[in-house]
Amino acid sequence: MKKIYRMAAVAAMALATLISCSNAGARNDKKQTTAAKHVQELTADTFNQRVYDLSSGEMKYLGTKPAIVDFTASWCGPCRSIAPILEELAKEYQDQIVIYKVDVDKAREIAQAFGITSIPAILYIPLEGEPSMTIGARNKAKFQDEIQKILLVSMTAPSI
């Protein structure tokens, strides 16, 4: 009889642990989903609607704010390391720029159109002037510097 009580107690503790862990996971998933709202993931269709319509043959930026496009993949370690930085920057600069991400495995045609052979690849698209591309992970300070020099330079330049 004591053996049955022990087994029942162990089973109850295991069940309580399992429920506790699954609830914690749900809370963490909810936090990640909430945090992920600032960087917008683009498909081929949404890329063609918001950034460049690649089918038109014309590389005319369609947005109203300067943009960053992060070419990424779920299996890429350096891509995963910069993702939280880009989330922070998207929140901090939300009134000035927009940050997108494109999964190169899900939108191969976009990656091919831009000649992406190494990731993370970051495309900076100013409202005026030519877009530019950088390759590789970087820290937040480097991103901030590039945002100021490439994307916001015309917005902060003094008028003469």
C-alpha positions in Angstrom: 0.0 0.0 0.0 2.8 2.4 0.9 4.3 1.7 -2.6 1.1 2.8 -4.3 1.0 6.1 -2.3 4.7 6.8 -3.2 4.0 6.1 -6.9 0.9 8.4 -6.7 2.9 11.1 -5.0 5.7 10.9 -7.6 3.2 11.0 -10.4 1.5 14.0 -8.9 4.8 15.8 -8.5 5.8 15.0 -12.1 2.4 16.2 -13.3 2.7 19.5 -11.4 6.2 20.0 -12.8 5.0 19.3 -16.3 2.1 21.8 -16.0 4.4 24.4 -14.5 7.0 24.1 -17.2 4.4 24.2 -20.0 2.8 27.3 -18.5 6.2 29.0 -18.2 6.9 28.1 -21.9 3.6 29.6 -22.9 4.4 32.8 -21.0 7.8 32.9 -22.7 6.3 32.3 -26.2 3.8 35.2 -25.5 6.7 37.5 -24.6 8.6 36.5 -27.8 5.5 37.1 -29.9 4.9 40.5 -28.4 8.6 41.5 -28.8 8.6 40.3 -32.4 6.1 42.9 -33.5 8.6 45.6 -34.3 10.6 43.8 -37.0 8.2 42.8 -39.7 8.8 39.5 -41.6 8.2 39.8 -45.3 7.2 37.2 -47.8 7.9 37.6 -51.5 4.4 39.1 -51.9 4.7 41.6 -49.1 8.3 42.5 -50.1 7.0 43.4 -53.6 4.2 45.5 -52.0 6.3 47.4 -49.4 9.9 47.5 -50.5 10.6 46.9 -54.2 8.3 45.4 -56.8 10.8 43.1 -58.3 8.4 42.1 -61.1 8.4 45.7 -62.5 12.1 45.6 -63.3 12.5 49.0 -61.7 14.3 49.3 -58.4 12.1 52.1 -56.9 11.7 52.0 -53.2 8.0 51.9 -52.2 8.2 52.9 -48.6 7.6 56.2 -46.8 10.4 55.8 -44.2 14.0 54.7 -44.7 14.3 50.9 -44.2 16.6 48.1 -43.1 16.0 44.6 -44.6 17.7 41.8 -42.7 18.3 38.8 -44.9 18.3 35.9 -42.4 17.6 32.2 -41.8 16.4 30.3 -38.7 19.5 28.1 -38.7 22.0 30.9 -38.9 23.7 31.6 -35.5 24.9 35.2 -36.3 21.4 36.0 -37.7 19.9 34.8 -34.4 22.4 36.9 -32.5 21.5 40.2 -34.2 17.7 39.5 -34.1 17.2 41.0 -30.6 19.4 44.0 -31.5 17.2 44.7 -34.5 14.1 44.3 -32.4 15.5 47.0 -30.0 16.4 49.3 -32.8 13.0 48.9 -34.5 11.4 50.0 -31.3 13.8 52.8 -30.6 13.6 54.2 -34.2 10.0 53.3 -34.9 9.0 56.9 -35.9 12.0 57.3 -38.2 12.7 54.0 -39.9 11.2 50.6 -40.6 13.0 47.3 -40.1 12.1 44.2 -42.1 13.4 40.6 -42.2 13.4 38.2 -45.1 14.0 34.5 -44.4 16.2 33.5 -47.4 14.9 29.9 -47.2 11.2 31.0 -47.5 11.8 33.8 -50.1 14.6 32.5 -52.2 13.6 34.7 -55.2 14.2 37.8 -53.2 17.6 36.6 -51.9 18.6 35.7 -55.5 17.4 39.1 -56.8 19.8 40.8 -54.4 22.7 38.3 -54.9 22.6 37.1 -51.2 25.3 34.4 -50.8 26.2 35.0 -47.2 24.0 35.9 -44.2 23.2 37.9 -42.2 23.1 40.5 -45.0 21.7 43.9 -44.1 20.2 46.1 -46.8 20.0 49.8 -45.9 17.4 51.7 -48.0 17.5 55.5 -47.6 14.6 57.6 -48.9 17.1 59.5 -51.1 20.2 58.0 -52.6 21.3 54.5 -53.3 20.7 51.5 -51.1 23.8 49.8 -49.6 24.5 46.3 -48.3 26.6 45.0 -45.4 27.4 41.4 -44.6 27.9 39.8 -41.2 26.8 40.4 -37.6 27.4 43.6 -35.8 26.8 45.1 -32.4 24.1 47.6 -31.5 26.5 50.6 -31.6 27.6 49.7 -35.1 24.0 49.4 -36.3 23.2 52.8 -34.7 26.2 54.4 -36.5 25.1 52.9 -39.8 21.5 54.0 -39.3 22.7 57.6 -38.7 25.2 57.7 -41.5 23.2 55.8 -44.2 19.5 56.2 -43.4 19.0 59.4 -41.3 21.8 61.5 -42.8 19.5 63.6 -45.0 17.0 64.0 -42.1 19.6 65.4 -39.7 21.7 67.4 -42.1 21.4 71.2 -41.4 19.8 73.2 -44.2 21.9 76.0 -45.7 
